[in-house]
């Protein structure tokens, strides 16, 4: 077995040491964030940090400044969308609407038999469903528009059909394999079983309760959305179309909203989603040699000397994002840039290093 699935049934929370008090004045974050923006070497970059609720944002880039302030634009966060998806599922479970153990096949097609070892919603969100990263035939269909709109060629109906036809290679819950396909299926299964569109579920259960007015799933216009660029940092890239993969990668948000989202995880008390915000920080899966790799339903989790560090990165065809937080230092970090990931790209490593610093 290459993974150990602990959830549903994992504890609702775990003890946490109180974070140390923040200093009255600390000029270093601004300097470090400015250096990170420069290191990103992207047309537009924003590094935003919150420490004990005190925010510092730094923006810049190699391209001329856009019409609006860079920190006020919405950025595509790609796979970091899964942190929103995980929180939504946890919220539905905490509210009693779901258990996480529902077979995805019966959610999508109630007339079908689930079988003895069904893929559940919990398997899909934890990447243990036995599904490949992308549906069979995805690359062949997307090849003509691989550099511009590959996911847009694979709408919701195709995602669902591919899942209903697929036979997992491994028994669900026994192996971890990162899968955009699986999380996309989760979105459609949850929408089907609740009778509510995914976009509306996310807005009603996550975005509005947390006050995330600058977050959505669809592009608007140049006045509100940052423009992506290719690997060269110059060639414009069309806005990302997630097609049937909304739950896996469609969110776009302002750096301010991303910080608000992360700060809610650091201080969930009083939030309507408080129980869910705590639940998504609990380890539910351990994998790898000696089970060293730890995951929650929404986050990758790494150890530090002071406590756990939670993070998730994401990328689209022309943008990148990094989200992370550390309860022990009271720090949240949101970073975005408008250059497609390239070999040895410094962006994610730079952001992670900032968060890992004490």
ABEGO torsion letter per residue (X at the ends): XABBBAOBGBBABBBBBBBBBBBABBAAAAAAAAAAAAAAGBABBBBBBBBGGBBBBBBEEABBBBABBAAABBBBAEAAAAAAAAAAAAAAAAAGABAGABBAAAAABAABBAEABBBBAAAAAAGAAGBBABBBGAAAAAAAAAAABAAAABBAAAAAAAAAABBBABBBGABBBBBAAAAAAAAAAAAAAAGBBAAAAAAAAAAAAAGBAABBABBBBAAABBBBBBAAGABBBBBBBAEAAAAAAABBBBAAAAAAAAAAAABABGBAAAAAAAAAABBABBBEBGGABBBBAABBBBBBAAEBBBBBBBBBAABBBBBBBBAAAGBBBBBBBBBBBBBGBAAAAAAAAAAABX
